[in-house]
Amino acid sequence: MMDTTISLEEEELVYARPASLSCDETHYCPGCTHGIAHRLIAEVVDELGIAPRTIGVAPVGCAVFAYNYFDLDFAEAAHGRASAMATGIKRALPDRIVFTYQGDGDLASIGIAEVIHAAARGENITVIFVNNAIYGMTGGQMAPTTLIGQKTSSSPYGRDAETMGMPIKMAEMLAGMAGASYVVRRSLHNVKEINKAKKAIKIAFETQMNGMGFSMVELLSSCPTNWGIPPEESLKWIEEHMIPYYPVGDYKVMSRG
């Protein structure tokens, strides 16, 4: 008689949802890399064991629903005010790990004063800056980081340097602030760069945990909906168009002690 016993071998778990991520269904568009950024943050929080004392701050824009996707304490700030709110939370609760999650339309436009002065004062907070070179949720308008020649709903013929100025390089600017300890730019367009982005996010949180002052990780991200290109082309667009103007790299890294 044939032996029909099935041999069950222990399987190795290769994927699991980070405990700091919720099970909510995402609202982000196909091809958007906000979800990748969320996962990296959640993985770092879990690995550092800081979830019970971590507080996130999300402002207006595509980041506004971040509190739905993290199983962490979160506060919602007015448009551009995340750095200011994070400053208040950290000063009131200095034992907490406080981070902001901001887009370029938020951080580099209406919130630029808040983030510059937070860096200048050396506020012991961490900023995660998602730069997709365009306003997302509010209608695809030109952002301070929109590239020269890039078409948006408010620059239909492309951004013109003479009348609209040059795109702002936030990492380079904030690295010049005396209170900034860790300022880097990474990208989310391929696996290699995503792994580097996670390492940078971890160092940024550790910078805060060591009381070293302001830290920021800028993440080059995609927005195929407002760029008007298919999702599969958006990652290549980051590599071919964004990185030449916004080079990935370390702009300020201070060692402890």
N, C-alpha and C positions, 0 to 999 in steps of 0.2 A: 504494500500500500504506500502511495506517495506521501512524503512528509510535507504538509502544507504550512508548517509553522513559520511565521514571519520573524526574522531577526531584527530587532529594533536597536539601532545604535544611537548613542547620545549625540545630538546635533550641536554644533557650535553656533551660538548666537552672534550674528554679524551685524544686526541692525536692531535698534530699539529707540523708541521715542524718549528723549531726555525727560527726566522727571519734572524739570522746570518749565516744560512746554505743556500747554493745555491741549485738549482734544478738539477744540473748536475748528470748524471748517473755515478755511482762509477766504478772504475777500479779494486777495491780490490777483491781478491779471495773469494770464498764462505768459510764462517767460520772465516774469518779474523776479528779481533775486532777493526781495525783502525776506522771503521765507527762509532762504539760506542764511541770511544774517541772523534771523531769529534763532535758528537751530544752533549756530555757532555760539551765540551768547548763552543759550540755555545749557549747552554742553560744558562751557567754561564754568558757569555758576555751579553746576552739579559737581564737576571735578574738583573745584576749590572748596566745596562744602559750605557755601555761603548763602544758600537759598533762604534760610530763615531770617537773615538780617539784610537781605538785598531789597532795595527800593528802586524801581524804574520810574522815569518821567517821560511821558509821551505828549507831544504838542499836536497842533493841527496839521493836517496833510495826510498822506498815506500812512504815516506812523500813528495816526490818531487812535487806531484800534489795537495797538500793540498790547494793551492790557488784557485783551481777549485771548491772546496767544501765549502768554506767560503765566505760569502758576506761581506768581510772585506778587508781592505788594507793589502797587503802581499808583501813580498820581497823574492826572491830566493837566497840562499847562495850557495857557492861552498861546496863540500863534507866536512863535519866536521866543517864548519866555521860559523854555525848559531849563536852560542853564541857570537862570535866576531862581527858579523854583528849587532846582537841585541844590543850589547854594544854601537856600533857607533850610531845606530838609537836613542837609549834612551838618550845618551849624547847630541845629536844634537837636539832632540825633547823631553825634559824631561817631558812635560805634556802628552805625549802619554803613553798608556799601551802596552808594548812590550812583546811578548812571542815567544819562539821557539817551534817547533814541530819536534822532532828528534827520530830516531830509535837507536837501540843499536850498530849496525855496524857503524853508523855515530858518535854518541856522545861518545861512550866508546872506539872507536878505533882511527880513523883519527882526531876526534875532541876532544879527551880527554884533551889535553893541554888547549884548548880554554875554556872548561867548568870549569876545575879546577881553572884556573886563574880568570875567571869571578866570581866564588864563593869566591875565596880568596880576591878579591878586593871589594866584596860586591856590585857588579853591581845590580842596581835596576831593574832586569828583571825576567821573569818567564819562566822556562823551563818545557815543557811537554815531558817526556822521555818514549817512548814506547819500552819496552823490551820484545822481543819475542825469545831471545836467539839464533838468527841466522841472517845471511844476507838474505834479502828477494829479492828485485828486481834484485840484481846483480848476483844471481845464487845459493843461498843456502849454502854459505860457512860458515865455523866456525867463530863465532864472539867472541869478548872478554867475552861475557856473556854466551856462549854455555856451557852447563853442562858437567861434567865429564861423559864420556861414551856415550855422545850424538853423533850420526852419522850425518855428513854433507857432502856436496860435496867435501870439502877439508880435512875432517877427516872421511873417509869412514869406518874406524874400531872403531870410537868413539874417543872423546877427551881424551887424556892421560895426566894426571897431571904432570908426570915426564918430558915429552918432550914438552908439550904445555902449561904448567902452569895451575893455578886455575882460574876459572871464576871471573871476577871483580865485586865486589858489589859496584855499583856507589852511591847508597843512603848513605851507611855507610861511604864511602870515602868523599863525599861532605859535609856530616853533620859535619865533622871535620874541615871544613874551617871556619875561623873566620868571614868572611863576609856573611856566609849563615845564614838566619833567619828561613826558613821553608823548611825542606826536609823530605818527606814521601814516602812510597811505598804503592801502592794499586794494586788491581787486577781487571780484567774485565771478570772473569769466571762465575759469577752468579749475580743475581739481587741485593742481599745484598751487595756484594762487589762493584758493579757498583754504587750503591747509595752512598757508602762511598767514592768512587773515585770522584764523582761529588762534594761532600762536600769539599774534599781536594783541588780540582781545584779552587773552589770558594775562599777558604782561601788563596791559593797561589796568586791569583789575588789581593785579598784584602791586602795581605802583600806588594805587589808592590804599590798599591794605597796609602798605609800609609807610603811609603818611607822607608821601613824597610830593603831593600837590597835584596839579591839573594834568590829566592825560586825555588824549583823543586818538581814536582810530578812524580814519577816513576810509570808506569802502566804496570803490567805483562799482556802480550797480546799473542794471538795465531797466528800461521803460519802453518796451516794444509798442505798447498801445499809443503813447504820445509821440514816440519817435516815428510812428507810421511804418514800421517794418515788421516782418514776421518774427516770432520769438526765436526761431533757430538762427536768425541772422543777428540778433541783438547782442549776443555774447561776442561775436566777431567784431561788431561795431565798437564795443568797448576797447578791444585790443587794437583796432586799426585807427580809431579816432580819438578816444579819450586818453589812453595811456601816453601817446606822444605829447599831449599838452599837460597831462597830470601824471607825471612819472611815479610809479610805485617805489617806495623806499622809506627809510628812516630819516626823519627830519630833525628830531631831537630825542636823544636817549640819554638820560642821566642815571648814573649808577648810584646805588644807596651807599651812604657813608662818606 
